[in-house]
């Protein structure tokens, strides 16, 4: 569903009142995660220090951020790859606080495996902190058409609609509005039309492209699970995760 793009867009919206740490590859052991977060927040942590000293350095860095009246975030992409022990380390970071508030908010973006991992009994305390959930599906038919039109315009197309109405309907039916599949099948359909010397994409071009794409859903079923967003607020730690 474009979770990395969403993550980067989220980061881009933060103003000077926020300090963000971005962890693009969370396949880390607990100590590796702590060192990565320490680096992102410019914490004075020695790589040879033990975990307690690293957490203490992170805590001092977060206190400095709080004194500036700013909020600290950790953005974790591909969070489904994070080991269970590392997820537990994220929960323990919720202990970093002042007398009035917590010092850190964590936002995770991941695939459906993250939801399964959070359901494990060993990290039930983390799962219990999730208080808000919202599931997003693919683009609607109208949004899919707008998306394709936008992509074509950005690519330089300024003429009439390249995709006939039947072609757009077929594109939506085959992709169920999943942007990555829309990109792939639309691209193949454009190539098919170009190979025939056509200036307009028809339904047959889309069907041919879909038949060449294993991930397409010719039977109308959704090819991937929806995107889930959840917010964890308990005990002051805010954990947002996006799952596709």
C-alpha positions as CSV (number, residue, x, y, z in Angstrom):
1,X,0.0,0.0,0.0
2,X,3.0,2.3,0.0
3,X,3.9,2.2,3.7
4,X,7.4,3.5,3.2
5,X,6.1,6.5,1.1
6,X,3.5,7.1,3.9
7,X,6.3,7.0,6.5
8,X,8.4,9.5,4.6
9,X,5.4,11.7,4.0
10,X,4.7,11.6,7.7
11,X,8.3,12.6,8.5
12,X,8.1,15.4,6.0
13,X,5.1,16.9,7.9
14,X,6.9,17.3,11.2
15,X,8.0,20.9,12.0
16,X,10.7,22.2,14.3
17,X,8.7,21.1,17.3
18,X,9.6,17.5,16.7
19,X,12.8,15.5,16.7
20,X,12.5,12.2,14.7
21,X,14.7,9.1,14.5
22,X,14.2,7.0,11.4
23,X,15.0,3.2,11.5
24,X,14.6,1.9,8.0
25,X,15.9,-1.6,8.7
26,X,14.7,-2.9,12.1
27,X,16.1,-6.4,11.8
28,X,18.2,-5.7,14.8
29,X,18.9,-7.3,18.1
30,X,17.8,-5.2,21.1
31,X,21.3,-3.7,21.6
32,X,21.5,-2.8,17.9
33,X,18.2,-1.0,18.1
34,X,19.3,0.9,21.2
35,X,22.6,2.0,19.4
36,X,20.6,3.0,16.3
37,X,18.2,5.1,18.4
38,X,21.2,6.6,20.3
39,X,22.8,7.6,17.0
40,X,19.7,9.2,15.7
41,X,19.2,11.3,18.8
42,X,22.9,12.2,19.0
43,X,23.1,10.5,22.4
44,X,26.6,10.3,23.9
45,X,26.7,6.5,24.0
46,X,29.8,4.5,23.8
47,X,29.4,1.4,21.5
48,X,31.3,-0.6,24.0
49,X,28.9,0.4,26.8
50,X,26.3,-2.0,28.2
51,X,22.6,-1.7,27.5
52,X,22.0,0.2,30.8
53,X,24.5,2.9,29.9
54,X,23.1,3.2,26.4
55,X,19.5,3.6,27.6
56,X,20.8,6.2,30.2
57,X,22.5,8.1,27.3
58,X,19.3,8.0,25.3
59,X,17.3,9.2,28.3
60,X,19.6,12.2,28.7
61,X,19.3,13.1,25.0
62,X,15.5,12.8,25.3
63,X,15.5,15.0,28.4
64,X,17.4,17.7,26.5
65,X,14.8,17.5,23.7
66,X,12.0,17.8,26.2
67,X,13.7,20.9,27.8
68,X,13.5,22.5,24.4
69,X,9.8,21.9,24.5
70,X,10.0,19.4,21.6
71,X,8.6,15.9,21.1
72,X,10.7,12.9,20.2
73,X,9.6,10.2,17.7
74,X,11.1,7.0,16.5
75,X,9.9,5.9,13.1
76,X,10.4,2.2,12.4
77,X,9.9,0.9,8.8
78,X,9.5,-2.7,7.9
79,X,8.7,-3.4,11.6
80,X,7.5,-6.9,10.9
81,X,11.2,-7.9,10.6
82,X,11.9,-6.8,14.1
83,X,12.6,-9.8,16.5
84,X,10.2,-10.2,19.4
85,X,13.0,-9.4,21.9
86,X,13.6,-6.1,20.1
87,X,9.9,-5.3,20.2
88,X,10.1,-5.8,23.9
89,X,13.0,-3.3,24.1
90,X,10.7,-0.7,22.4
91,X,8.2,-1.3,25.2
92,X,10.8,-0.8,27.9
93,X,11.7,2.5,26.3
94,X,8.3,3.7,27.6
95,X,9.9,3.9,31.0
96,X,11.8,7.0,29.9
97,X,9.8,9.8,31.4
98,X,9.6,12.9,33.4
99,X,7.3,13.6,36.3
100,X,4.7,14.9,33.8
101,X,5.0,13.0,30.6
102,X,6.7,10.3,28.6
103,X,9.7,11.2,26.5
104,X,9.3,9.1,23.4
105,X,6.7,8.1,20.9
106,X,7.2,5.2,18.6
107,X,5.6,4.8,15.1
108,X,6.0,1.5,13.3
109,X,5.2,0.6,9.7
110,X,5.0,-3.0,8.7
111,X,3.3,-5.8,6.9
112,X,0.6,-8.2,8.2
113,X,3.3,-10.3,10.0
114,X,3.7,-7.5,12.5
115,X,0.1,-7.9,13.6
116,X,0.7,-11.6,14.1
117,X,3.9,-10.9,16.0
118,X,2.2,-8.5,18.3
119,X,-0.3,-11.2,19.1
120,X,2.3,-13.4,20.7
121,X,1.8,-13.9,24.5
122,X,5.5,-13.0,25.2
123,X,4.8,-9.4,24.2
124,X,1.2,-9.1,25.4
125,X,2.1,-6.1,27.4
126,X,3.1,-4.2,24.3
127,X,0.0,-5.4,22.5
128,X,-2.2,-4.2,25.4
129,X,-1.0,-0.7,24.9
130,X,-2.7,-0.5,21.5
131,X,-5.8,1.5,22.0
132,X,-6.8,2.6,18.5
133,X,-6.9,0.6,15.3
134,X,-8.0,1.6,11.8
135,X,-7.8,-0.6,8.7
136,X,-7.4,0.9,5.3
137,X,-8.1,-1.0,2.1
138,X,-7.0,-0.3,-1.4
139,X,-7.9,2.7,-3.5
140,X,-11.5,3.0,-4.6
141,X,-12.4,2.8,-8.3
142,X,-12.6,6.6,-8.5
143,X,-9.3,7.0,-6.6
144,X,-7.6,4.5,-8.8
145,X,-8.6,6.5,-11.9
146,X,-7.4,9.7,-10.2
147,X,-4.1,8.0,-9.3
148,X,-3.5,6.8,-12.8
149,X,-4.3,10.2,-14.2
150,X,-1.9,11.8,-11.8
151,X,0.9,9.4,-12.6
152,X,0.4,10.1,-16.3
153,X,0.4,13.8,-15.8
154,X,3.6,13.7,-13.8
155,X,5.2,11.6,-16.6
156,X,4.3,14.4,-19.0
157,X,1.0,13.3,-20.6
158,X,-1.2,16.2,-21.4
159,X,-3.7,14.8,-23.9
160,X,-7.0,12.9,-23.6
161,X,-7.4,9.9,-21.3
162,X,-5.1,7.1,-22.4
163,X,-7.2,4.5,-20.7
164,X,-10.6,3.8,-22.0
165,X,-13.5,3.4,-19.5
166,X,-13.6,-0.4,-19.9
167,X,-9.8,-0.5,-19.5
168,X,-9.9,1.5,-16.2
169,X,-12.7,-0.7,-14.9
170,X,-10.6,-3.8,-15.7
171,X,-7.5,-2.2,-14.1
172,X,-9.4,-1.6,-10.9
173,X,-10.9,-5.1,-10.9
174,X,-7.6,-6.8,-11.4
175,X,-5.7,-4.7,-8.8
176,X,-8.5,-3.9,-6.3
177,X,-6.8,-0.5,-6.0
178,X,-3.4,-1.7,-4.7
179,X,-1.0,1.0,-5.9
180,X,1.9,-1.3,-6.6
181,X,-0.2,-3.5,-8.8
182,X,-1.8,-0.6,-10.5
183,X,1.7,0.6,-11.4
184,X,2.8,-2.7,-12.7
185,X,-0.3,-3.6,-14.7
186,X,-0.8,-0.1,-16.1
187,X,2.8,-0.1,-17.2
188,X,2.5,-3.4,-19.0
189,X,-0.8,-2.3,-20.6
190,X,1.0,0.8,-22.0
191,X,3.7,-1.4,-23.4
192,X,1.1,-3.8,-25.0
193,X,-0.7,-0.9,-26.6
194,X,2.6,0.6,-27.8
195,X,3.6,-2.7,-29.4
196,X,0.4,-2.7,-31.4
197,X,0.9,0.9,-32.4
198,X,-2.2,2.0,-30.5
199,X,-2.7,5.4,-28.9
200,X,-5.3,4.3,-26.4
201,X,-5.3,1.4,-23.9
202,X,-8.2,-0.9,-24.2
203,X,-9.6,-3.6,-21.8
204,X,-7.8,-6.3,-23.7
205,X,-4.4,-4.6,-23.0
206,X,-5.2,-4.5,-19.3
207,X,-6.3,-8.2,-19.2
208,X,-3.2,-9.2,-21.1
209,X,-1.1,-7.3,-18.6
210,X,-2.9,-8.9,-15.7
211,X,-2.5,-12.4,-17.1
212,X,1.3,-11.7,-17.1
213,X,1.2,-10.6,-13.5
214,X,0.9,-13.4,-10.9
215,X,-0.1,-11.1,-8.1
216,X,-3.1,-9.8,-10.0
217,X,-6.6,-10.9,-8.9
218,X,-8.6,-11.9,-12.0
219,X,-11.3,-13.5,-9.8
220,X,-12.0,-10.2,-8.1
221,X,-10.5,-11.1,-4.7
222,X,-8.2,-8.7,-2.9
223,X,-4.6,-9.6,-3.8
224,X,-3.2,-8.4,-0.5
225,X,-4.4,-7.7,3.0
226,X,-5.5,-4.2,3.9
227,X,-3.4,-1.6,5.7
228,X,-3.9,-1.4,9.4
229,X,-3.0,1.6,11.6
230,X,-3.0,1.4,15.3
231,X,-2.1,3.8,18.1
232,X,-0.7,2.8,21.4
233,X,-1.2,5.3,24.2
234,X,-1.2,3.3,27.5
235,X,1.4,4.4,30.1
236,X,2.3,7.4,28.0
237,X,4.1,5.5,25.2
238,X,2.4,6.2,21.9
239,X,3.0,3.4,19.3
240,X,1.6,3.7,15.9
241,X,1.9,0.8,13.5
242,X,0.9,0.5,9.9
243,X,0.5,-3.0,8.5
244,X,0.1,-4.1,4.9
